[in-house]
């Protein structure tokens, strides 16, 4: 192989590598487009939520009593103030057993 053939082979390799680099750069540019990133984030969030829901459903099927107890405790915690107010009102009404007290404002 003479020098001219070696030069042509080297130039062909350079052109091929340059084309591969340009192709990679264009693919990276398309991948980093805001619409593509937004779609990737949306897909990842959807996948994560579906996986979490499937995991939770499997755990609920494995331990239904524990799940019911945990949900009951959560409901009681969230409703603690309204329930406390309700029980205070009931206690006051039971302690003040006078029939003259009307339940409405207009008597």
For each residue, the residues with C-beta under 8 A, 3 or more apart:
1: 5 6 9
2: 5 6
3: 6 7
4: 7 8
5: 1 2 8 9
6: 1 2 3 9 10
7: 3 4 10 11
8: 4 5 11 12
9: 1 5 6 12 13
10: 6 7 13 14
11: 7 8 14 15
12: 8 9 15 16
13: 9 10 16 17
14: 10 11 17 18
15: 11 12 18 19
16: 12 13 19 20
17: 13 14 20 21
18: 14 15 21 22
19: 15 16 22 23
20: 16 17 23 24
21: 17 18 24 25
22: 18 19 25 26
23: 19 20 26 27
24: 20 21 27 28
25: 21 22 28 29
26: 22 23 29 30
27: 23 24 30 31
28: 24 25 31 32
29: 25 26 32 33
30: 26 27 33 36
31: 27 28 36
32: 28 29 36 37
33: 29 30 36 37
34: 37 38
35: 38 39
36: 30 31 32 33 39 40
37: 32 33 34 40 41
38: 34 35 41 42
39: 35 36 42 43
40: 36 37 43 44
41: 37 38 44 45
42: 38 39 45 46
43: 39 40 46 47
44: 40 41 47 48
45: 41 42 48 49
46: 42 43 49 50
47: 43 44 50 51
48: 44 45 51 52
49: 45 46 52 53
50: 46 47 53 54
51: 47 48 54 55
52: 48 49 55 56
53: 49 50 56 57
54: 50 51 57 58
55: 51 52 58 59
56: 52 53 59 60
57: 53 54 60 61
58: 54 55 61 62
59: 55 56 62 63 67
60: 56 57 63 64 67
61: 57 58 64
62: 58 59
63: 59 60 66 67
64: 60 61 67 68
65: 68 69
66: 63 69 70
67: 59 60 63 64 70 71
68: 64 65 71 72
69: 65 66 72 73
70: 66 67 73 74
71: 67 68 74 75
72: 68 69 75 76
73: 69 70 76 77
74: 70 71 77 78
75: 71 72 78 79
76: 72 73 79 80 83
77: 73 74 80
78: 74 75
79: 75 76 82 83
80: 76 77 83 84
81: 84 85
82: 79 85 86
83: 76 79 80 86 87
84: 80 81 87 88
85: 81 82 88 89
86: 82 83 89 90
87: 83 84 90 91
88: 84 85 91 92
89: 85 86 92 93
90: 86 87 93 94
91: 87 88 94 95
92: 88 89 95 96
93: 89 90 96 97
94: 90 91 97
95: 91 92
96: 92 93 101
97: 93 94
98: 101
99:
100:
101: 96 98
102: 105 106 107
103:
104: 107
105: 102
106: 102
107: 102 104
